[in-house]
Amino acid sequence: MDQKNSRREFLRIAVTAASVSALAEQIVAQTSSTTSSGLPTRPLGKTGQRVSIIGLGGGHIGGIKDDSEAIRIVQAAADEGITFFDNAWDYSDGLAEERMGRALAAGNRREKVFLMTKNCERDYQGSMKDLEDSLRRLRTDHVDLWQFHEVNYDNDPEWVFEKGGVRAALEARKAGKVRFIGFTGHKDPRIHLKMLSQPFNWDTAQMPINVMDAHYRSFQQQVVPVCLSRKIGVLGMKGLGGGAPKGRLDARAGLSASECYRFCLSLPVSTQILGITTLDQLKENVAMARNFQPMSVEEKSALLARVKDGATDGRYELFKSTTQFDNGHHRKQHGFDVSAG
C-alpha cells in the first residue's frame, strides 16, 4: 500500500471509529429518567421500541426450586418496571417458559412487557414447532422478539439459512406471531460477525457484555460497533461472567456486582439481561438500575486496567473457550458429547 492509500485507509478507520463512538454515546445518553413506578429505558435498535435497561433472564427462573417463588419473582419484576423478559424453551426443558407464561397471564402483565424467547432449531419444521410450543407455554399469541439461540458454532450462520430457520422466522413475522428477529451466542465474536454478514436485516443481537470481555475475544470491541452502525439493538448478558457460582466475577475477581453491572450499563446496550433467583436480588438490581449513573471514561479505563491481568487469558469467560456452558441441545445438534465439559 502506497503512502497516499495508507493515509486514506487510516483516515477511514479514524472516521469510522469516531462515528461509532458517537453512536455509543448517543445510546447511553438516550437513557430515560427513572419514574416512581418504573425503570430507565433505552431504545432497542431500529425497532421503535424502548426497553428497561435491565432485563429478567429466563434461564434462572427455570432453575428456582420453588415454583411459587419463581412466579412471584417474575410478577414482581414486571410490577417494578422491568419490561424486557428473556426466555428459551431449553431452559429447564420448557419449565422457564411455562412459569413465565403463568406469571405474566395474571393481572394482564403480558401487556406491560417486551417478551423474548429463542428458537433452538435451525431447520424450518423444527423452528415452526419450536415457536408454537413456546407460544403455548408462554400463554400468548405472539412474542415481541424471537432469536436464534446459541449461534456458537462456525457453521451455525449457514445452517439457519440453508436449513430453513430464517424462512420460518419470516413467515412467523408475517403471520403476526413474531414482531422482531434476532440471534444470540456466547462463543466467539468472529461467529457473530459471520451472522451479521448474512443477507438479513437483524433487529437484535445478544452477546456477553462484561468487564472481562473487553480484554478477551471481545464482543464489545468487535461486534457492538457493527451493530451500532446498522442500528441493531445490543442485548447484553453474562454481566457477572455467567455460570454461577464458578463463573461469577464478583466472587472470583474481587469485584462488586454493582460495579460489574454499572460498567455494562455504561456501554451502548439496550438492556443488560440479569440472572435473578431471589426477591432480594431483584430488589437490589432494581435499585441499581434506578440509581444508575454512567461511568466516566476515566472510571471505565481504571476498572479495565484493574482486571487486565486476569482477563486476558479467558479464565473468567470459559463459556468462550469450552463447551461446558453450551446447552446440551445445541451440543447434540453438532455431534458433541453432551456429558463432556
N, C-alpha and C positions, 0 to 999 in steps of 0.2 A: 504494500500500500504506500503510495507516494505521500509526501508531506501534506499536500493540499487535501487529498482524500482522508488522510488520517485526522486532520484538523476538523474536517466536515463531520466525520463519524464521532469525534469527541464532542462536538457541539450538539449533535443529535442526541447523544446519550445524556448530556448535561440538561438539555431542554426537557427530555422525557422524564428524567429524574425529578426535575423541578416541578413539572406538571403533576406527576404522581404524588409528590409531597404536598402540593397544594390541594389535590383531591382528598388526600388522607386527612388533612387539617379541616377540610370542609365537613367531612363525615362526623368527626368528633365535635366540631362547632355546631352541628345541627342537633346535638343532644338537647331535647326539650327540658324545660324546668320541671322539677318534681311537683306533683299536685298532692293535696291532702289524701286523696284516695287512690293514687296510682304511683307509677314509677316513671323515671325519664325514658323517653323513646328516641329512636333514630330511624331514618328512612331505610327501607330494605331494597337497596339497589334501585333498579328502574321500575319496580312493581307498582309504585304509587302507594305502598303500604308503609305504615310505621309500626315498629315492634318495640317492646320493652328491652332495655339494654342488657337485661339478664333473662335467660330462658330456663325452663324446667326440663331437665333431662329425663327421658323415659326409662332408660336402662336401669337407673337406681330405683325407680318406682316399682319395677317388676321384682327387684331383689329384696324389698322390705318384707319381713316375715309376717307381720300382722296385716291382714287385708284391710281392716277398717282404718288402721293408721295410714296406710298408703292412700286411701280415699280422702282422708282428712287433709293430708299434705297437698294433694292435687287441688282440692277445693280451696284451701287456704291460700295457695299460690295465686289462683285466679282472683280471689277476693282481695288480695293485697296489691294487685295491679300487674302481676306477671302476665303478659299476653302471648309470649312465644312458647309453645308447647311442642316438645320433641318426642318422637317415638319410632318404633320399628317392630315388626311382628316377631323378629327373632330375639327380642328382649324377653327372656323367661318364657319363650315359646308361646307368645301371644298374651301372656298374663298382663304385661305392662300396658298394652293397648286396651285390654278388657277393663282393667282398673281405671284407666284414664277416661274411657268412654262412659263408664258408670258415674264417675265423679263429675264429669262435665255435663252430663244429661240432667243432673239435678240443679234446679234454680236457674235454668237457661244459661248456664255458664258457657256452653258451647258457643253461644252468640258473641261472647265477650273476648274470645281468644283467637289467635292465629295458630291453627293446628297443622303440624307437620308430621308425616310418617314416611317410612322409607320402603323402597322396593328392593327386596333382596335377590330378585331374579334378574336374568339377563335376556331371556327369550320372551317371545310375545305371549304365548299361552300362560306361562308361569307368572309373568308380570300381571296379566289381567286377573288371574286367580288371586294373586297376592293382594291386589288392590281391593277386590270385592271382599276378601276375608278381613282386611284391615278396616274397611268401612263398617262392616258388621260389628266387629269388636269395639270400634270407636263410637258406635251408635250415631252415625252421621251419614248424610248423603253425599258429602264431598270433603276432601281435605284441602286446606289452603296451599299446602306445598307438599309435593311428592318428590323424594330424592332417591337416586340410585345409591344404594348403601355400599359402603366399604369398597370403593374403587381403589383397591390396594395392590393389584397385580398388573404386570405390564400389559397383558392382553385384555384387561377389563374394558378400556376405552373402545377397542374394536368390537368386543363381544356385545356391548349394549346397543350397538348399531347393527352389526351383522346378524345377530340372533333375533332382533325384533323388539327389544325392550323400549327403545325410543319411539318406535311406531305405536306401541301400546300406550305410552305416555301421551303422545299427541292425540290419539283417539280418545283417551280418557279426559284430556283437557277440553276437546271439542264437545264431549258429552256432558261437560259440567261437573265431572266427578273430581277433577283436579284443577286448581287455579293456576299454579306455578310449578315449574320443573327445575330441579337442581341435582346435585350429586354430593357425596361425601367420601372421605377417605382419610387415613391417618398414616400412611406408609412413607410416601416419598413425593416431594414437590414436583419431581420430574413427571410422575404419573398424572398428577393434577394438571400440569401444563399440557400433557398429551390429551387429556379430556377436553381442556379448553380449546385445543386446536381442531377439534372435530367440528364438522359443519352443523352447528346447533347454537341457538341463541339462549344460553343458560340464564336462568333467573337468579340462582344462588349457587354457592359452593361452600361446603362445610369442611373445616380443617383444624388441626391442632394449632392453638394460639396460646403460648405461654412464654415466660421469660427465658426458658432454656432454648426454645425453638429458634430464637434469634441467632444462636451460635452453631446449630447443628441441623443439617438438611432443612433449611429454614423455609417454612411456608410463608411467614410474614415478609421475608425478604424477596422470595421468588414468585410466589403465587398471588399474594394480595395486590401488588402493583398491576398485574394483568387484569384482575377482577375490577379494580377501581377504574382502570382505563376503559372498560367495557360496561361499566355500571352494573356489575354483577354483585348482588348482596353477599357479604362475607359473614359467615356464621362460624364463630369460634367455639372450640371445645378443648377439653383436657387442660384447662387453666391451672390445675394443680398436678398435672402430669398424667392423670388417668390411672386406672388400675389400682385403686386403693386396696390395702394400705401401702403396698410396697412401691407404688408409683407416686405417692403424694409428695409434692415438693416441700410443703410446709413442714412435714415430719422429717424428711431426709436431708434437706438442703439448708436448714436454718432460716427459712423464710416464713413469714406470716401469711395466712390465707388472704387477708385483706390486701397486703401489698402485691401478692400474686394477681389477684383479680383486678386491682386498680391498674396494674400495668396493662393487662389485657384490654380493659375498657378505655385505656388511653390510646389504643390503636384503632384503626378505622373499621372495627367490626360493627355490624348492625346489631347483633346480640351475642353475648357470651353464654353458652349453654352450660348450666351447672348441675352437678350430681347432688341431689338433696335427699337425705334419708330420714331426717327428723324435723319436727316442727321448730325446734330450737335453731337448727341450721338454716331453715327457711327464714326465720326472723332475723338472724344475723346477716344473711345475704340480702334481704330486702332493705335492711338498714344501710348496708354498704352501698347499695345501688342508689338509694335516696340521697345519700350524703356524698355521692361521687364527685370528685374534683379531678380533672385530668392531671397526670404527671407532667411536669415541665420537661423540656429536652434534657436539662441537666440531671433531673431526678431519674429519668429513664436511662441515661448514659451511666450514671453511678450504679444503678442496680444491675445493668448488664455487665459492667466491669466486675462487680462483686461476685457474680456467678460464673464468670467465663471459664475458669479452670475446670470446674466440674461439669460444665455444659458441653464442652467441645468434643467429648468422646461419646456422647449419647447415653451415658449411664442412667440419666433420668427420663429418657424417652425411648425405652425399649420397644414400644409399640411401632417405632420406625424401623428397627433393625432385627426384630424377631417376629415369629408368627404367634407367640404366646398370647397376644392381645387381639388377634384376629378371631372373628366369630367362627364357630365350628361349621356353620352352614357354608360360608364362603371358602373356608379351607377345603371342605369336601368338594365343592364345585371345581376346585383347581387340583384335586387329587392329592392334597396334603393329608398326612396322618392327623386326624382330629384329636388324638390323645397326646400328641407330642407338643413340646413347647417351642 
